[in-house]
Amino acid sequence: MVKVRKLQERRGWAWWLCVAILKPTMLTVTKHEWIDGEKIPADGGCVVAMNHVSHIDPMTLGWLLYEHGRLVRYLTKDGLFHVPFVKYVVRDARMIPVSRLSTDAAQAFDAAVAALRDGACVGVYPEGTITKDPNGWPMRGKTGAARMALETGCPVIPIGQWGAQEILAPYSARPHLVPRRTARYKVGDPVDLSDLRGKALTNDVLHEATDRIMAAITTLVADLRGEAAPRERFDPRVAGITEIGNPHRDQRTDEKGRRA
């Protein structure tokens, strides 16, 4: 039986609406398995770091955390804060706007740090986007989650997931609902960053912390998949593909351009 924890936080109308609509929908069209959910802190600031395999991930992770007593705050693409109606939802849910690949991202970091110090649970996908690894393994991580944790002293809770990509494939708009697919999640122990706390946040320190976070997530994913993870994490820059967006679409566009 899945152990759930009663929500203690105040939730606004956006969370009431999302739960009322999404929870019955998820229960109807998907199956889930949550392992070691009790490792999610019941209160206090924490960084929840998970691998990214599908556009459905924010919903499934939000559901997992909600059923274990936490409301997640995501760093959310700033474009959503300008979409009719959606902008009211993300604002009431206290999501954090971020403009990727721009200098404005620093403002999102400051807002995330303030939220953590205020006791929030901040959800982060350290890869920054859906993994580009051809076999779906966690790829090279960015340093944002590590920087937040070291700046605030809050714990990093790693979560590995596998199966959400079977419900909604990467970069697809057409979900697979019949038969119901199972998304599995495993929560790990806080990542040990104790020896790095208090040090200057140099690139070396941030990359070491990030490597530990990604290693913890990858170990959880390997447990769920029952497979050994690759020795080296996939790096889009080394592979020569775009870090953001659908790499297959970009490849098709390039091929069309060459043919033209």
Secondary structure, DSSP 8 states (H G I E B T S, - for coil): ----B---S---HHHHHHHHHHHHHHHHHEEEEEESGGGS-SSS-EEEEE----TTHHHHHHHHHHHBT--EEEEEEGGGGGSTTHHHHHHHTT-EEE-TTSTTHHHHHHHHHHHHHTT-EEEE-TTSSS---TT-------SHHHHHHHHH---EEEEEEESHHHHS-TT-S----SS-EEEEEEE------TTTTTS---HHHHHHHHHHHHHHHHHHHHHHHTS---SS---HHHHT--SSS-HHHHHHHHHHHHH-
